[in-house]
Amino acid sequence: MGENKEKVIVIPAYLTVRDLARLMEVSPIDVIKQLMNDGIIATINQQVDYETAAIVAAEMGFETKEEAPPVVETADEEGPIPLWERLYAGEDPDDLHLRPPVVTVLGHVDHGKTSLLDAIRRTDVAAGEVGGITQHIGAYQIEHRGRLITFLDTPGHEAFTAMRARGAHTTDIAVLVVAADDGVMPQTVEAINHARAARVPIIVALNKIDKPNAQPERTKKALSDINLTPDDWGGNTLCVPVSAKKRIGLEDLLEAILLIADSQEIKANPNRPAVGTVLEGRLDTSQGPVATVLVQNGTLHVGDSIVAGTVCGRVRRMIDEHGQTIDEALPSTPVLILGLSGVSTAGDLFEVMPDDRTCRTIVARRLEEQQARTTAAQPFSLDDLSQSIRQGKIKELNLIVKADVQGSIEPIVNSLETLGAEDLKVNVIHTAAGNITESDINLAVASQAIVVGFQVTMDPAARRMAEVEGIDVRIYDVIYKLIDEIELALKGLLEPTYVAKVIGRAQVRAIFDISRIGQIAGCYIIEGEVRRNAKVRVLRTGQEIHDGHVSSLKRFEKDVREVRTGFECGVGLEDFHDFQENDVIEFYVMEREKTAD
């Protein structure tokens, strides 16, 4: 096929095997065979990167150029505008119209959240339609007095905050379900703190008032003690007595939701391309990748080209919560969509783009950014805080406080709140007795908070999540040390000491020169584990010749975060392309040196 050498094909950063075959005007089967010869197993719809595509094209007799990306998602000199800020950015006030409020129901596990959601849904949906598609969509709309209200059927405040941690802001109003016979429970307090951290108004649904042992006044007193004073007690929190079982007070609850919505003036522009949030993504055995999305601004149409996180596609079909196919979805509408190239993640933000090419380019760039870092925007640590204060960047410190017993919390919080100054506020967003859990870490991610513990431990799952998300967790045995360290950080005087901890070593056994990338070292892990986010030293005959960072870590063409002893991998380093066989790459992390008590 030497005659093809005169033909130059332009390849984007990422494309499917089918698209590559179309560019070369050959059968996709031939491309798949060539990939198999190169040791890569790929299907016709699988994406490959530019480097892989260029190698295949060259082997099939073509020259290649990388496609220049179109200018998209640009803002100003400070960089791209985050998608969430683009939801309503630059809208003409004359184009904005009232949209249905989006409501999330939170509360203690046994206080009747699901029963209340079912009862509300039955007020608007015929008995034969209850269940079915609604159970899969996880969101639905009801009509009350000619106005729509959207309810998100989330599993609890952990899921609510996990979506916030990914940048999603879906909720306009939080309904807190509190059982009148049980009162305020620890999970009730957690739900309140999660809603407050999200800065959404709270309506209390005082459930189970029909039960003989219900004590609504005592429950209201407990709510007042945690600064959620009911309106009939002179406070600012709407508190609606309801019974999901007996269907009492549901009309009053819906009226309260609309009242808060009117006071918030919740608006959107229906006459623009849609933007919103993915509520759920899954792989359907018969329909392929499907996603439930909430349209938050604009109108989504069948045929629109969309980007959702790191997947894209064209909307082939939309299904509402009743299982009906629809052609468009207005603001605040939840809808199931078909046509994405892969499974999107809950909390991913989606946006309609002008065409498929723009979608693919954005996804390619996001994949490259994802490859270049192990986590998204990492929350700052207490040590970073100290430096930021010296530079005048920080105005508020969010803290989550966990202690061994409830009696320890009050003196700790009182002492911490006295540390704040007029230009730097200490904001304790959540307190509770007990060990540090995944829920605490999720809240810290979503709120850019630091977790402080007193005489507690971390659950193993919470420890793993904190490491992945970069959350700073400080645990103390003496209260005054906790207070002193926070005070030093607030004054910008905290100077931590770090030591290098070697976590693994890899021996270079082969070297590969790849165009546009440079050298990749084929390595065997001889000790410990190697991580993508670790620092590295290159040792040659025992002498250090380079100290830097990892640029890529792969196993069988797949990007990975870590590789353990006894396995092989490919390692690329930033600003180093002089590997020799038998070099040792030492992976290490900087750990804060522990001081003696």
C-alpha positions as CSV (number, residue, x, y, z in Angstrom):
1,M,0.0,0.0,0.0
2,G,2.9,2.3,-0.6
3,E,0.8,4.5,-2.9
4,N,-1.1,5.8,0.2
5,K,2.1,7.5,1.5
6,E,1.1,10.6,-0.4
7,K,-2.2,10.7,1.5
8,V,-2.2,12.6,4.8
9,I,-5.2,12.0,7.1
10,V,-6.0,14.3,10.0
11,I,-6.8,12.4,13.2
12,P,-8.4,13.9,16.4
13,A,-7.0,13.2,19.8
14,Y,-9.5,10.4,20.3
15,L,-11.7,8.6,17.8
16,T,-13.4,5.2,17.4
17,V,-12.1,2.3,15.4
18,R,-15.0,2.8,13.0
19,D,-14.1,6.5,12.4
20,L,-10.4,5.6,11.9
21,A,-11.4,3.1,9.2
22,R,-13.7,5.7,7.6
23,L,-10.8,8.2,7.4
24,M,-8.6,5.7,5.7
25,E,-11.4,4.4,3.5
26,V,-10.7,0.8,4.6
27,S,-12.8,-1.9,6.3
28,P,-13.0,-1.6,10.1
29,I,-12.1,-5.4,10.2
30,D,-8.7,-4.5,8.7
31,V,-8.1,-1.9,11.4
32,I,-9.1,-4.3,14.2
33,K,-6.7,-6.9,12.7
34,Q,-3.9,-4.4,12.7
35,L,-4.6,-3.5,16.3
36,M,-4.6,-7.1,17.2
37,N,-1.2,-7.5,15.5
38,D,0.0,-4.6,17.8
39,G,-1.3,-6.4,20.9
40,I,-4.5,-4.3,21.3
41,I,-7.9,-5.9,21.4
42,A,-10.5,-3.3,20.4
43,T,-14.1,-3.4,19.2
44,I,-15.5,-1.3,16.3
45,N,-17.0,1.3,18.7
46,Q,-14.0,1.5,21.1
47,Q,-12.1,4.8,21.3
48,V,-8.3,4.9,20.6
49,D,-6.0,7.8,21.2
50,Y,-4.0,9.7,18.5
51,E,-0.7,7.8,19.2
52,T,-2.4,4.4,18.7
53,A,-4.3,5.6,15.6
54,A,-1.2,7.1,14.1
55,I,0.8,3.9,14.5
56,V,-2.0,1.8,12.9
57,A,-2.3,4.4,10.0
58,A,1.4,4.3,9.4
59,E,1.4,0.5,9.3
60,M,-1.4,0.7,6.7
61,G,0.5,3.2,4.6
62,F,-0.8,6.6,5.6
63,E,0.8,9.7,7.0
64,T,-1.0,11.5,9.8
65,K,-1.5,14.9,11.4
66,E,-3.2,15.6,14.7
67,E,-6.4,17.6,14.4
68,A,-6.2,21.0,16.0
69,P,-9.0,21.3,18.6
70,P,-11.6,24.0,18.0
71,V,-11.7,26.9,20.5
72,V,-14.3,25.8,23.0
73,E,-15.0,26.4,26.7
74,T,-12.8,29.5,26.7
75,A,-13.3,32.3,29.1
76,D,-10.7,34.9,29.8
77,E,-7.0,35.1,30.8
78,E,-7.8,33.1,34.0
79,G,-8.8,30.0,32.0
80,P,-12.0,28.1,31.2
81,I,-15.3,28.8,32.9
82,P,-16.5,25.8,35.0
83,L,-19.6,24.2,33.5
84,W,-21.7,24.9,36.6
85,E,-20.9,28.6,36.4
86,R,-22.0,28.5,32.7
87,L,-25.5,27.1,33.7
88,Y,-26.7,30.7,34.1
89,A,-23.7,32.8,33.2
90,G,-24.4,35.7,30.8
91,E,-28.2,35.3,30.8
92,D,-30.3,38.3,29.9
93,P,-32.8,38.8,32.8
94,D,-35.5,39.3,30.2
95,D,-34.9,35.8,28.9
96,L,-35.3,34.1,32.3
97,H,-38.6,32.5,33.3
98,L,-39.8,30.8,36.5
99,R,-39.0,27.1,36.5
100,P,-40.2,24.2,38.7
101,P,-38.3,23.9,42.0
102,V,-36.1,20.9,42.4
103,V,-36.6,19.2,45.8
104,T,-34.4,16.6,47.6
105,V,-35.9,14.7,50.6
106,L,-33.4,14.0,53.4
107,G,-33.6,12.6,57.0
108,H,-33.0,9.7,59.3
109,V,-33.2,6.2,57.7
110,D,-36.4,5.1,59.6
111,H,-38.3,8.4,59.6
112,G,-40.3,7.8,56.4
113,K,-38.5,9.5,53.5
114,T,-39.5,6.8,50.9
115,S,-43.0,6.6,52.2
116,L,-43.4,10.3,51.9
117,L,-42.1,10.3,48.4
118,D,-44.4,7.5,47.4
119,A,-47.4,9.3,49.0
120,I,-46.6,12.6,47.2
121,R,-46.2,10.7,43.9
122,R,-49.6,9.0,44.3
123,T,-51.2,12.4,44.7
124,D,-50.4,13.1,41.0
125,V,-49.9,9.7,39.3
126,A,-52.6,7.1,38.5
127,A,-52.3,4.0,40.6
128,G,-51.4,1.9,37.5
129,E,-48.5,4.2,36.7
130,V,-46.9,4.2,40.2
131,G,-43.5,2.4,40.1
132,G,-42.2,1.1,36.8
133,I,-40.0,3.6,35.1
134,T,-40.1,6.0,38.1
135,Q,-38.1,3.5,40.1
136,H,-35.3,3.5,37.4
137,I,-35.3,7.3,36.8
138,G,-34.9,8.2,40.5
139,A,-36.7,11.5,39.9
140,Y,-40.2,12.6,38.9
141,Q,-42.4,15.7,38.6
142,I,-45.8,16.2,40.2
143,E,-48.3,19.0,39.5
144,H,-49.9,21.0,42.3
145,R,-52.3,23.9,41.6
146,G,-51.2,24.0,38.0
147,R,-47.5,24.2,38.9
148,L,-44.8,21.5,38.6
149,I,-42.4,20.4,41.3
150,T,-39.5,18.1,40.7
151,F,-38.5,15.5,43.3
152,L,-35.1,13.8,43.4
153,D,-35.3,10.3,44.9
154,T,-31.8,10.1,46.3
155,P,-30.8,7.3,48.7
156,G,-29.9,9.8,51.4
157,H,-27.7,12.7,52.3
158,E,-24.5,10.8,51.5
159,A,-25.5,10.5,47.9
160,F,-26.7,14.1,47.9
161,T,-23.3,15.3,49.1
162,A,-21.4,12.8,46.9
163,M,-23.0,14.6,43.9
164,R,-22.0,17.9,45.3
165,A,-18.5,16.7,45.7
166,R,-18.4,16.1,41.9
167,G,-19.5,19.7,41.3
168,A,-23.2,19.1,40.9
169,H,-25.7,21.6,42.4
170,T,-29.1,20.1,41.7
171,T,-31.3,21.0,44.6
172,D,-33.2,24.2,45.2
173,I,-35.0,23.1,48.4
174,A,-34.4,20.3,51.0
175,V,-37.3,18.7,52.7
176,L,-36.1,17.2,56.1
177,V,-38.2,14.3,57.3
178,V,-38.3,14.0,61.1
179,A,-40.5,11.4,62.8
180,A,-42.7,13.0,65.5
181,D,-42.5,9.7,67.6
182,D,-38.7,9.5,67.4
183,G,-37.5,13.1,67.3
184,V,-34.1,14.3,66.2
185,M,-31.6,11.5,65.6
186,P,-27.9,11.7,64.7
187,Q,-28.6,11.1,61.0
188,T,-31.2,14.0,61.3
189,V,-28.4,16.3,62.4
190,E,-26.1,15.0,59.6
191,A,-28.8,15.7,57.0
192,I,-29.3,19.2,58.4
193,N,-25.6,19.9,58.2
194,H,-25.3,18.5,54.7
195,A,-28.2,20.7,53.5
196,R,-26.7,23.8,55.3
197,A,-23.4,23.2,53.7
198,A,-25.1,23.1,50.3
199,R,-26.8,26.5,51.2
200,V,-30.3,25.4,50.3
201,P,-33.4,26.3,52.3
202,I,-34.8,23.6,54.6
203,I,-38.5,22.7,55.1
204,V,-39.2,20.2,57.9
205,A,-41.8,17.5,57.3
206,L,-42.9,16.4,60.7
207,N,-43.9,12.9,59.8
208,K,-45.9,10.1,61.6
209,I,-48.1,12.6,63.5
210,D,-50.9,10.0,63.4
211,K,-49.1,7.6,65.7
212,P,-50.4,7.5,69.4
213,N,-46.9,8.1,70.8
214,A,-46.2,11.1,68.5
215,Q,-44.8,14.1,70.4
216,P,-44.5,16.9,67.8
217,E,-43.9,19.7,70.4
218,R,-41.0,17.8,71.9
219,T,-39.5,17.3,68.4
220,K,-39.9,21.0,67.6
221,K,-38.0,21.8,70.8
222,A,-35.2,19.4,69.7
223,L,-35.1,21.2,66.3
224,S,-34.9,24.6,68.0
225,D,-32.0,23.4,70.0
226,I,-30.0,22.8,66.8
227,N,-31.0,26.2,65.3
228,L,-33.9,25.0,63.2
229,T,-36.7,26.8,64.9
230,P,-40.2,26.1,63.5
231,D,-42.2,29.0,62.1
232,D,-45.0,28.5,64.7
233,W,-42.4,28.9,67.4
234,G,-41.3,32.3,66.0
235,G,-38.5,30.9,63.8
236,N,-37.8,31.0,60.1
237,T,-38.2,27.3,59.3
238,L,-41.4,26.1,57.8
239,C,-42.5,23.0,59.8
240,V,-45.4,21.0,58.3
241,P,-47.1,18.1,60.2
242,V,-47.7,15.2,57.8
243,S,-48.5,11.5,57.8
244,A,-47.3,9.6,54.8
245,K,-49.3,6.6,55.8
246,K,-52.6,8.4,56.3
247,R,-51.8,11.0,53.6
248,I,-52.3,13.9,56.0
249,G,-50.7,17.3,55.4
250,L,-49.4,16.5,51.9
251,E,-51.2,19.5,50.3
252,D,-49.7,21.8,53.0
253,L,-46.2,20.4,52.3
254,L,-46.5,21.1,48.6
255,E,-47.8,24.6,49.4
256,A,-44.8,25.2,51.6
257,I,-42.5,24.1,48.8
258,L,-44.1,26.5,46.3
259,L,-44.0,29.3,48.9
260,I,-40.2,28.9,49.3
261,A,-39.8,28.6,45.6
262,D,-41.6,31.9,45.1
263,S,-39.4,33.6,47.6
264,Q,-36.3,32.2,45.9
265,E,-37.4,33.3,42.4
266,I,-36.0,30.1,40.8
267,K,-35.6,30.9,37.1
268,A,-34.1,29.6,33.9
269,N,-33.9,30.4,30.2
270,P,-35.8,27.7,28.2
271,N,-34.7,29.2,24.8
272,R,-31.1,28.1,24.8
273,P,-29.1,24.8,24.5
274,A,-29.6,22.6,27.5
275,V,-27.2,22.2,30.4
276,G,-27.7,20.2,33.6
277,T,-26.6,17.2,35.7
278,V,-26.4,13.5,35.3
279,L,-28.4,11.8,38.1
280,E,-27.6,8.3,37.2
281,G,-25.8,6.3,34.5
282,R,-26.0,2.6,33.8
283,L,-25.5,0.0,31.0
284,D,-28.8,-1.5,29.9
285,T,-28.6,-4.9,28.3
286,S,-30.9,-4.1,25.5
287,Q,-30.5,-0.3,25.0
288,G,-26.8,0.2,25.7
289,P,-25.6,3.2,27.9
290,V,-28.5,5.2,29.3
291,A,-28.4,8.2,31.7
292,T,-31.0,10.0,33.8
293,V,-30.3,13.7,33.5
294,L,-31.9,16.8,35.1
295,V,-32.1,19.7,32.7
296,Q,-31.3,22.8,34.7
297,N,-31.2,25.5,32.1
298,G,-32.2,25.5,28.4
299,T,-34.2,22.8,26.6
300,L,-32.9,19.4,25.6
301,H,-34.1,18.0,22.3
302,V,-33.9,14.7,20.6
303,G,-31.0,14.9,18.1
304,D,-28.9,17.2,20.3
305,S,-25.1,16.5,20.5
306,I,-24.1,16.5,24.2
307,V,-21.1,16.0,26.4
308,A,-21.6,14.4,29.9
309,G,-18.3,14.3,31.8
310,T,-16.0,12.2,29.7
311,V,-18.6,10.6,27.4
312,C,-20.5,12.1,24.5
313,G,-23.2,11.3,22.0
314,R,-26.3,12.3,20.2
315,V,-29.6,12.1,22.0
316,R,-31.5,9.3,20.1
317,R,-34.5,9.0,22.5
318,M,-35.8,10.6,25.6
319,I,-38.2,8.9,28.1
320,D,-40.0,10.6,31.0
321,E,-40.8,9.0,34.4
322,H,-44.0,7.5,33.1
323,G,-42.3,5.6,30.3
324,Q,-43.5,8.0,27.6
325,T,-41.2,9.0,24.7
326,I,-40.8,12.8,24.5
327,D,-39.2,15.1,22.1
328,E,-38.0,17.9,24.4
329,A,-37.2,18.4,28.1
330,L,-37.7,21.9,29.6
331,P,-35.7,23.3,32.7
332,S,-36.1,21.2,35.9
333,T,-37.3,18.1,33.9
334,P,-35.7,14.7,34.7
335,V,-35.5,12.5,31.7
336,L,-33.9,9.2,30.6
337,I,-31.7,9.6,27.5
338,L,-30.3,7.1,25.1
339,G,-27.4,7.6,22.6
340,L,-24.3,8.3,24.8
341,S,-21.0,6.6,23.9
342,G,-20.5,5.2,27.4
343,V,-21.8,5.1,30.9
344,S,-21.7,8.6,32.6
345,T,-21.3,9.1,36.3
346,A,-23.8,10.6,38.8
347,G,-22.9,14.2,39.3
348,D,-21.3,14.7,35.9
349,L,-22.4,17.9,34.3
350,F,-23.8,17.7,30.7
351,E,-24.0,20.4,28.0
352,V,-25.4,20.5,24.5
353,M,-22.7,21.3,21.9
354,P,-22.9,22.7,18.3
355,D,-21.9,19.4,16.7
356,D,-20.4,15.9,17.3
357,R,-16.9,17.1,16.4
358,T,-16.9,19.6,19.2
359,C,-18.2,17.0,21.6
360,R,-15.4,14.6,20.8
361,T,-12.8,17.3,21.1
362,I,-14.0,18.3,24.6
363,V,-14.1,14.7,25.7
364,A,-10.5,14.1,24.4
365,R,-9.3,17.1,26.3
366,R,-11.0,16.0,29.5
367,L,-9.6,12.5,29.2
368,E,-6.1,14.0,28.8
369,E,-6.7,16.2,31.9
370,Q,-8.0,13.2,33.8
371,Q,-4.9,11.2,32.7
372,A,-2.6,14.0,34.0
373,R,-4.0,14.0,37.5
374,T,-5.4,11.5,39.9
375,T,-8.0,13.7,41.4
376,A,-10.0,16.7,40.5
377,A,-9.5,20.0,42.3
378,Q,-8.0,18.9,45.6
379,P,-9.3,20.5,48.8
380,F,-6.6,22.4,50.6
381,S,-4.9,21.1,53.7
382,L,-4.3,22.8,57.0
383,D,-0.7,23.5,55.9
384,D,-1.9,25.0,52.6
385,L,-4.3,27.1,54.6
386,S,-1.5,28.6,56.6
387,Q,0.3,29.6,53.4
388,S,-2.8,30.9,51.8
389,I,-3.6,33.1,54.8
390,R,-0.1,34.6,54.6
391,Q,-0.9,35.4,51.0
392,G,-4.4,36.8,51.9
393,K,-6.3,34.3,49.7
394,I,-8.5,32.6,52.4
395,K,-11.5,34.2,54.0
396,E,-13.2,31.2,55.6
397,L,-12.1,27.9,57.1
398,N,-14.7,25.1,57.0
399,L,-14.2,22.4,59.7
400,I,-15.8,19.0,60.4
401,V,-15.4,18.0,64.1
402,K,-15.7,14.4,65.3
403,A,-15.2,13.5,68.9
404,D,-15.4,10.4,71.1
405,V,-18.4,11.6,73.1
406,Q,-20.9,14.4,72.7
407,G,-19.6,16.1,75.8
408,S,-16.2,16.7,74.2
409,I,-17.7,18.5,71.2
410,E,-19.1,21.7,72.8
411,P,-15.8,22.9,74.4
412,I,-13.9,22.1,71.1
413,V,-16.4,24.0,69.0
414,N,-16.6,26.9,71.4
415,S,-12.8,27.2,71.4
416,L,-12.5,27.0,67.6
417,E,-15.1,29.6,67.0
418,T,-13.3,32.1,69.2
419,L,-10.2,31.8,66.9
420,G,-11.9,33.5,64.0
421,A,-11.3,37.1,63.1
422,E,-13.3,39.7,61.1
423,D,-11.4,38.8,57.9
424,L,-11.2,35.1,58.5
425,K,-14.2,33.2,59.8
426,V,-14.0,29.7,61.3
427,N,-17.1,27.8,60.1
428,V,-17.8,24.5,61.9
429,I,-20.2,22.9,59.3
430,H,-20.7,19.5,61.0
431,T,-20.1,17.9,64.5
432,A,-20.9,14.5,65.7
433,A,-19.8,11.8,68.2
434,G,-18.1,8.7,66.7
435,N,-15.4,7.7,64.3
436,I,-14.7,9.5,61.0
437,T,-16.8,7.9,58.2
438,E,-17.1,8.1,54.5
439,S,-20.0,10.5,54.9
440,D,-17.7,13.0,56.7
441,I,-15.1,12.7,53.9
442,N,-17.8,13.2,51.2
443,L,-19.0,16.4,53.1
444,A,-15.4,17.6,53.3
445,V,-14.9,17.2,49.6
446,A,-18.1,19.0,48.7
447,S,-17.5,21.8,51.2
448,Q,-13.7,22.1,50.9
449,A,-13.4,21.4,54.6
450,I,-10.8,20.0,56.9
451,V,-11.7,17.1,59.2
452,V,-10.7,17.3,62.9
453,G,-11.0,14.4,65.2
454,F,-10.6,14.1,69.0
455,Q,-9.8,10.7,70.4
456,V,-11.5,8.9,67.5
457,T,-10.3,6.7,64.6
458,M,-11.0,6.6,60.9
459,D,-13.1,3.9,59.3
460,P,-11.0,2.0,56.7
461,A,-13.3,3.1,53.9
462,A,-13.1,6.7,55.0
463,R,-9.2,6.5,55.1
464,R,-9.1,5.2,51.6
465,M,-11.5,7.9,50.4
466,A,-9.5,10.6,52.2
467,E,-6.3,9.5,50.5
468,V,-7.9,9.4,47.1
469,E,-9.6,12.8,47.4
470,G,-6.7,14.5,49.2
471,I,-8.7,15.4,52.3
472,D,-6.7,16.6,55.3
473,V,-7.7,14.7,58.4
474,R,-6.2,15.7,61.8
475,I,-6.7,13.5,64.8
476,Y,-5.7,14.6,68.3
477,D,-5.6,13.1,71.8
478,V,-5.3,16.5,73.7
479,I,-7.8,19.3,73.1
480,Y,-5.2,22.1,73.6
481,K,-3.0,20.7,70.8
482,L,-6.0,20.6,68.5
483,I,-6.8,24.3,69.3
484,D,-3.2,25.4,69.1
485,E,-2.5,23.9,65.7
486,I,-5.7,25.4,64.2
487,E,-4.8,28.8,65.7
488,L,-1.2,28.6,64.3
489,A,-2.7,27.8,60.9
490,L,-5.1,30.7,61.1
491,K,-2.3,33.0,61.9
492,G,-0.2,31.7,59.0
493,L,2.5,30.5,61.4
494,L,2.1,26.7,60.9
495,E,5.3,25.4,59.5
496,P,5.0,21.6,58.9
497,T,8.0,19.3,58.5
498,Y,7.8,16.7,55.8
499,V,9.8,13.5,55.3
500,A,10.1,11.4,52.2
501,K,8.6,7.9,52.6
502,V,9.6,5.4,49.9
503,I,6.5,3.3,48.9
504,G,8.0,1.2,46.1
505,R,10.8,0.5,43.6
506,A,10.7,-0.5,40.0
507,Q,13.5,-1.9,37.8
508,V,13.8,-0.7,34.2
509,R,13.9,-3.8,31.9
510,A,13.0,-2.3,28.5
511,I,12.9,1.2,26.9
512,F,10.5,2.4,24.3
513,D,10.8,5.6,22.3
514,I,7.3,7.0,21.4
515,S,6.9,10.0,19.2
516,R,5.4,13.1,20.8
517,I,5.8,11.5,24.2
518,G,9.4,10.5,24.6
519,Q,10.8,7.5,26.5
520,I,8.6,5.0,28.3
521,A,10.3,2.6,30.7
522,G,9.1,-0.9,30.8
523,C,9.4,-1.8,34.4
524,Y,9.1,-4.7,36.9
525,I,8.0,-3.8,40.4
526,I,10.5,-5.3,42.7
527,E,9.3,-3.8,46.0
528,G,6.1,-2.2,47.5
529,E,3.8,-0.4,45.1
530,V,4.2,2.4,42.6
531,R,1.6,5.2,42.3
532,R,0.7,7.6,39.6
533,N,0.5,10.6,42.0
534,A,3.9,9.8,43.8
535,K,7.2,11.6,43.3
536,V,10.1,9.6,41.9
537,R,13.9,9.3,42.0
538,V,15.8,7.6,39.2
539,L,18.8,5.7,40.6
540,R,21.7,4.5,38.4
541,T,24.2,2.2,40.0
542,G,22.9,3.5,43.3
543,Q,23.4,7.2,42.4
544,E,20.4,9.6,42.0
545,I,20.3,11.1,38.5
546,H,16.8,12.6,38.5
547,D,14.1,13.7,40.9
548,G,10.7,14.5,39.5
549,H,7.1,13.5,38.9
550,V,5.3,10.7,37.0
551,S,3.7,11.7,33.7
552,S,2.1,8.3,32.9
553,L,1.6,4.9,34.5
554,K,0.1,2.1,32.3
555,R,-0.6,-1.6,32.2
556,F,-1.5,-3.1,28.8
557,E,-2.4,0.3,27.3
558,K,-4.6,1.1,30.3
559,D,-4.0,4.1,32.6
560,V,-3.8,2.9,36.2
561,R,-3.3,4.6,39.6
562,E,-1.0,2.0,41.2
563,V,0.8,-1.2,40.4
564,R,2.0,-3.7,43.1
565,T,5.0,-5.9,43.6
566,G,5.5,-8.7,41.0
567,F,3.7,-6.9,38.1
568,E,5.0,-5.1,35.1
569,C,4.1,-1.6,33.9
570,G,5.1,1.3,31.7
571,V,6.4,4.4,33.3
572,G,6.8,7.9,31.8
573,L,8.4,10.7,33.7
574,E,8.1,14.5,33.3
575,D,11.3,16.1,31.9
576,F,13.3,12.9,31.8
577,H,14.0,10.8,28.7
578,D,17.4,9.1,29.4
579,F,16.5,5.7,30.8
580,Q,18.9,2.8,30.7
581,E,18.2,-0.8,31.4
582,N,18.6,-1.8,35.1
583,D,17.9,1.8,36.3
584,V,15.8,1.8,39.5
585,I,12.9,4.1,39.8
586,E,12.1,4.9,43.4
587,F,8.6,6.1,44.2
588,Y,8.1,8.2,47.3
589,V,5.5,10.4,49.0
590,M,6.1,13.4,51.3
591,E,4.6,12.7,54.7
592,R,4.2,15.2,57.5
593,E,6.6,14.3,60.3
594,K,4.8,13.3,63.4
595,T,5.7,15.2,66.5
596,A,6.0,13.6,69.9
597,D,3.1,14.2,72.3
